[in-house]
Amino acid sequence: MNLAAHSTVALLGLPVDGVNKRLSGSQRGCALSVQSRNTRSRHTNPSRSMHISTMTIIVEGSPVTTAGAGRVVSGSTSIGWTGPFLLLGQLHILKVMSSIANVLEDETNSILTGHPRWVFRGNELLIQGDGDTSVVPGAREIYDAEFKGRQEFGGETDVGRPSLDLPSLRFSRQAVTLKIAIVLSPTAPETPCCVVLAVWNGSEKVVESVSEGSHDYAIVDSEWHPFVEGGLEEIRGLLTSCGVAAPGRLSLREYYELSKASQETPIIEERLPQSWARTAMPAWTVPVSAGPLFSGTLYPYQKDGFEWLEMVSSEGLGCILGDEMGLGKTIQVIALLCAEAARGRGPSLVIAPTTILENWRREVGKFAPRVTVLKHRGAGRTGFPSELKRYDLVVTSYETAVRDVAMLSRVKWDLLVLDEAQAVKNPLAERTRAMKSIPRRIAIAVTGTPLQNCLTDLWSLTSIAVPGLLGSLKQFRQHYGDSLSDALDLESHVSPFLLRRTVAEVAKDLPERVDVPQVVEMGAIEAAGYETVRSTEEARAGGSPSIGSLMHLRMYCAHPFVATAGSGDPAPFSAKYRLLVEIVEELASVGEKALVFTSFSNMVDILVQDLRIRFGLYTDFVDGRVPVEERQTRVDRFNNESGPGVLVLNPVAGGTGLNIAGACHVIHYNLEWNPAIEDQATARAYRRGQTRPVFVHRLFYAHTVEEVMDSVVQRKRQLMGTAVVGTDGTNMSREELLQAIRISPATKKGDGGT
């Protein structure tokens, strides 16, 4: 045979006829010879001969060298051949692991002709020229070379079709689309991450890189597909606009931006499982302190809640704090306010129902005494934004905020806190629109009932706290109805921004009894009515008031109807009653029961009749009008009731001898002079047999006789114990009686002012 060159490539196990059939053009001019098994190869230099343990075909052609295990190279360039081989001088012996015919054609194309060739390196296609030069083509160039006969690339000419050089790779005209998917990280299953996927014919492949210079095609199962033209640039643009540098684990801010963008483009898909909803909170939180301004003590779950609020705040995002009633949402927010004030941020604005503004002021004073607070309400409130900026915290009512929205909007608030945020559940209400317009760094919606009637309630809250998360109201209504499946779908979407713990979930962190003092402030009309009664009683008593002189004021504090025999809907006439309605509504929404204690028979009747009609729940009462032998029967019916319910009791008639463990919420609607009576009443639920923490709500009006009662009873309880306090308050000093009859919510005199 005529030899074309001096080097020899030995390929194992292929019949000679098969080789001849595969060779074409100049390749057929190569010399072929066959060696049998277990023979010594022939060579012009005997020292270069070696034993071959199988049949071989010798193809002699242009010189070749090798570089690295598993590759045959020409010069220093890989030609994509894999498999173990031995090098002995110019003799190259390769053990063929797949179709020898295909490989032989591929290698002889490049080795024997010296033309530029297509090679596969890593997961990229390259055009290899002479020496060390190579060209990295894009999908359009590869497509043109394969399907349009293009032969010139980057100075290289006479480039053939890639399928000729890489016969094991199929080339498809079908372009694949790209999308971004939000999924759980495989390495940190509590944390979401984003991946870029190439999608075609129901199949998907993760795109490893989308950075500048990344190739714009995918190879799956030995088949090449181009990306849709411009697809890679679009993906990069979306990631950049959402603040995501590269695919991978997401911060909460990055998740929020991607999730919000998914409402506008189908290219982004959220694929988080519903089970992720309960693990979303710890995904990003880290231990942190509330700082030196906070003097309270947090239960473990409250510390978790504060750290979650702190994390959300650090990302510049808002959220919904939706813990169940009694779990201390206010103190968690106060801890965050302290951390913000310690950083020099502020002022912050709390908007809440009028009835609990005073409670906010007092709670901040209790847990953060160095945080300066302004209660912005009433005729004497300031009209100057500069005055508001002097305080760390401003608290105001929803009604005042709507009236003063123009002035409030002239301050850039740090935190905007909406307490009892179900007040803005109607997305079309003027109140809701006003809250959205107030400028702030972040907003926090605080409510024990983030979802009351329909899923739109939740959209309204998130539109303020996390704007854009759920898209526009029209988009939301098109995507979500009010079915259970819609709610489950929405849960995983909203969970990173909604923290809700139930009493059952955190019971291990709670003491057996949790006291919840709730100070209420009268509105202007109610306060004026109180002042009328007060001034009449003061004039009647002269300078020597008695406990009897205060009874009419206590009745008015229960409800104006009790003092004046009024009728109608009781809610508009009493701030305290409205608060009680809110408490019962929240308890009923989670199927809980409550005991309500009041000293006045007329108030018992108002409560039983109104709550039954208002909420349609089980309602009954036990007071002096119920025969003793019938009282436990009523209690048993209440305990056995499967749904929510309210049992109204007189603290004397129903405060002893009864076991009412069916309720874990006790509401003292009006205070007693003797704390022993109050404690005995509380013990109806807080006693042996109760398996859950009991929440004791004490409702009383600020700047009224009830506030004096509370301070006197608490002081004497701390000093001497309940046994020394008379059951009717007859041991009060003259000074205490005078203070009780002089204090007024209309003038705020008698209490030292506020």
Secondary structure, 3 states (H helix, E strand, C coil): CCCCCCEEEEEECCCHHHHHHHCCHHHHHCEEEEECCCEECCCCCHHHCCEECCCEEEEEECCCEECCCCCEEECCEECCCCCCEEEECCEEEECCCCCHHHHHHHHHHHHHHCCCEEEEECCEEEEECCCCCEECCCHHHHHHHHHCCCCCECCECCCCCHHHHCCCCEECCCCEEEEEEEEECCCCCCCEEEEEEEEECCEEEECCCCCCCCCCEEEECCEEEEECCCHHHHHHHHHHHCCCCCCEECCHHHHHHHHHHHCCCCCEEECCCHHHHHHCHHHCCCCCCCCCCCCCCCCHHHHHHHHHHHHHHHCCCCEEECCCCCCCHHHHHHHHHHHHHHCCCCCEEEEECHHHHHHHHHHHHHHCCCCCEEEECCCCCCCCHHHHCCCCEEEEEHHHHHHCHHHHCCCCEEEEEEECHHHHCCCCCHHHHHHHHCCEEEEEEECCCCCCCCHHHHHHHHHHHCCCCCCCHHHHHHHCCCCHHHHHHHHHHHHHHEECCCHHHHHHHCCCEEEEEEEECCCHHHHHHHHHHHHHHHHHHCCCCCHHHHHHHHHHHHCHHHHHCCCCCCHHHCHHHHHHHHHHHHHHHCCCEEEEECCCHHHHHHHHHHHHHHHCCEEEEECCCCCHHHHHHHHHHHHHCCCCEEEEECCCCCCCCCCCCCCCEEEECCCCCCHHHHHHHHCCCCCCCCCCCEEEEEEEECCCHHHHHHHHHHHHHHHHCHHHCCCCCCCCCHHHHHHHHHCCCCCCCCCCCC
